[in-house]
């Protein structure tokens, strides 16, 4: 349960539901409000979601152009959700828990979640068995929906955008194009964290090998492959037999709500990659999130990109907060110096006046 001060706004059916929060450790306060400025002039905030209408050209948006943002802190995080509601909620839980574990308030965030995009996915996303690729069939509608969310979050005061969903990252380039604030790339975050870990290759004379386990090797694995290779890693993907006889059955087991069966198949898929001398396995699929218990022996060999994205998001928010605090201290110092100068001038005038008076009276 999220423990803190929260704001929920509900709009018309053409508007995605939003959720914003700044979580405090020792206070619980909930409220629902209707934002009249948004209700009266919706087009000034977000374009209508009718599929037949054109998406306007992306424009740079600054806080000065948004007179009344939903959240004002510079380190507000905008979260594009809706593709997988459970993934979004799990990411929020990580964000709150990791950013407030030292007794501090959680970082401020605003979430835009629209289930409309989920209805597009069965048409646009290729089946897990890899038979045929239809990711371009409804590509335009998916991108329009995600871009509307991004623009909405920018105008809501977000200083950074994240998309905690592997499926959404298939359209990351198009969605982030023209964004006025940093847009964190999950693949970049994972590759950078692995680089910072300074891993040693298991087999001498080879580069460090990283396994990427996903339900669709041709689409989502390639997203990680480029980022990892740019950092000098060798990428290992599951072979066709592993995909067809282990990975796909694992996802099908999840659909049947056979979680234990899916977990056992996931363990097999991880082992198949580990015997190929990989240092670790990236669980690059929304279906695998949270499937492996934290006390499982294989857990230490796996990387959950959602954990990595949460850590990088918190680092960004904390760095912005520190910069804002430093600017505030500098501004206070400037004011203090500004006050000191007139005071010194008055003192000098007083001293000179006393000296002149003394000399005249001699």
Secondary structure, 3 states (H helix, E strand, C coil): CCCCEEEEECCCCCCCEEEEEECCCCCCEEEEECCHHHHHCHHHCCCCCCCCCCCCCCCCCCHHHCCCCCCCCCCCEEEEECCCHHHHHHHHHHHHHHHCCCCCCCCCEEEEECCHHHHHHHHHCCCCCCCCCCCCCCHHHHHHHHHHHHHHHHHCCCCEEECCCCCHHHHHHHHHCCCCCEECCHHHHHHHHHHHCCCCCCCCCCCCEEEEECCCHHHHHHHHHHHHHHCCCEEEECCHHHHHHHHHHHHHHHHCCCHHHHHHHHHHHHHHHHCCCCCEEEECCHHHCCCCCCCCCCHHHEECHHHHHHHHHHHHHHHHHHHHHHHHHHHHHHHHHHHHHHHHHHHHHHHHHHHHHHHHCC
